[in-house]
Amino acid sequence: METSVCGPDGVSGHRHQDTNLAGNQLEAWIRLAGAPVAVARRYGKVKVLHEWQRAALGCAWNGEHLVCAAPTSGGKSLVAELLLLRQLVRKPKCKAMVVLPYVSIVQEKEKHLKHVLKPMRAKVQAHHGATGGSPLAAGERVAVCTGEKANAAINTLAEEGRLHELGIVFVDELHMLGEKGRGVALEAMLAKLKCMGTLQHVQVVGMSATIGGVEVLAEWLDAHLFLTNFRPVVLTEHVQRGGDIFRWDGKRLLMDRKIDGDGREFTCLNKLCEEVLRHGGQVLVFCGSRRHCEACAAKISKSGPMAASDVDACEALLRELETSMRTPASDALASAVRSGVAWHHAGLTTQERNCIESGYRSGVLKVIFATSTLAAGVNLPANRVILYRLFQAKAPILSKSQYCQMVGRAGRAGLCNHGDAYIVEDFASVENIHHFLGQPIEKIVSQMVVLGNRSKGSINSDGMSRLLLESISSSIAQQPGKLEKLVRSTFAFHQLPWKELEDIAGTALRSLKEADLVVGQVLQNGDGVWKCTKMGVAVSRSGLPYRQGIRLFKVLGNAGKCICLDRPAALLYHLLADDHPFQIHSWPEWGRAFSRLPESDVAMAEDLGILEADIFSLQAGYVSIESQKARVLEHSRFLAAYVLHLLLKEVQINVIEAAFGRPGIVAGGVSRGALQRFQQDSATLLAMAASMAGASGWWLLESHLSGMREQLAAGVRPELVDLMRIEGMTGDIARRLYEFGYHTVHDLVKAPVTKVESAALASLPRGIRVNGKRSLEVLGSTYKSRKLAETLLGHAREQIVEEVWSLQMNA
């Protein structure tokens, strides 16, 4: 392993001789990769590489593994994409996998790579939880996927003997390997590749934010390590306390200036925003909670509306936002958007967040108040980033790496010449903040084995159990010696003593055996091997933690015997676990909601054992504590399944929120965003259940579950599923098009644009706010129906073209 450690200018490092002639021009590097020059034009304004990018490319140009750590917004993605191009051209039949942590980034990267690789006619496909199929199917050259899907793809390729087709694996945000939940799948995928020796012909390119312990990551992957602290735009960090502004010079806080005013937190926040807005800039403000985001946005919008030239654009954005919400905005949100301010958090639906992001990118919105999810999953640059009240009990509620990710949004190349970040905090002392800024970034820690209190035996080895089960199931490692090699191939092996890791792996293997997921066998030559049982194979294919997988397997085993498959709510009731968001809090409220259900739905509930009489008994306290707990779980699970049932019937999310998501039935309520996440998580569960059914030979059940998954992911009835494959299509527009006689994508490409425009207009909700008043007029003049119609038709044609390409590749 060679290490390249760069100084402040990021120029030192190992470089291959054949890259020295490429210079700094992007087009020259694309020529050197062997790709069409037209690819270079698709990068728009990006024409020149930074010196550190040239040096990093030189480290891995001939297929060497690379781990590159650089600050947020430093330009890491361009390096990885050039290496991706290089491998696609160098190995014309190879496939590539791009692994990203969040669904939103997967979708964004898919669009970008489709655009960039179009001159090469390389098929790019996104894969995440709710999508069906396995990555890198026939005809697909680049799979853009989450860590879970990437791990599943390696299992499938290994089982089918197709790992030789893989040419490069690009892992963005490699430091996510240390994150609880996402890290296990990422580490398992790379450990399997290393164990099988696949890394000898598959290039691994890992891009990471600046984080501690990255040297160990590079050692684990036998990769060149390239470090740089280069930022194309200078970033300065500040702290505000009591009206005093301190500047952080990397070692200490220095008094810089004072802010005029009373020195209160919000006054200082307002002043810091005004400083940027006066010069036409934009501000991101990170807050600790959704409620805090909304309160601050509403408050600041009253103190500083935008210039008159922005009024029309803000009004148009508000109407577009209300269209995506399917209901008029609240007075607080409407007032904020008219002032060029908005909030962004997980309580909003994907469509609402996309609308706000679009408004910010176009410059209509000047200030966004957001939770930390925006820093991790969305690429929105700003002139100034403010961290507002992110300390509790004198301690920060975020890690140092999260802080770096947030402030890294300030000052993007092409946007401004300088970026600055402010901590606005009156609760913590200057000393507390100084200590936080001066502490090192946390080291990355494997999640394959999570050590708690060792004296009490508090060790979570679920990740190790999953790795062993999947590897035995897909024949990656079945002999004891191969299993030992697999465990030694994990990142955990580089962090824990071997004896301890060996004992943990042995315990995990015994747990799998006791759960009847694997069995030991002796071959004729006397060698021992581990094999998966039928349930073990099914649980492995599902991708679920094995305990949850066992439960689901048993439910599916009984599905054909005692569950009516033509009643989706009944099947969903049995499939759902008890960790959903619809935990009933108020029995009187639930009783009133239950009494309003249609008779047919009440009958369905009674068939499942959900009785209205139980609600009265629970209200009156006539039920024992034990029985009460069971009834609460059953009624809550029915409510969750019933909500999904409504979504399958095309009931709008805002209607469901009003009926069942308001505070009362559920403590705190369930927002539209939480409803949408539950919808997608449930579609993912159905995809896992379908995989499990297929692995078990339950073909009819697999087909049924796959159909339900498609419906639920789109939120439509079965007849609209094909139209919903079109990017940008909504259930309302699809329903109108279906009524007009356009039932499939193939039908739609023949439709005149006026018909599609009519469907788009007819799908608009009524009662949308216009000029501050509620109106029953359809917003034909402000809604960009013609543009939307043309876009939908364009995406439909692209869909057909991609299908033709796939058929040609498979011929």
Summary of the structure (lengths in Angstrom):
residues: 811
radius of gyration: 27.6
end to end distance: 42.5
largest distance: 85.3
contacts: 2736
relative contact order: 0.08
helix: 52%
strand: 14%
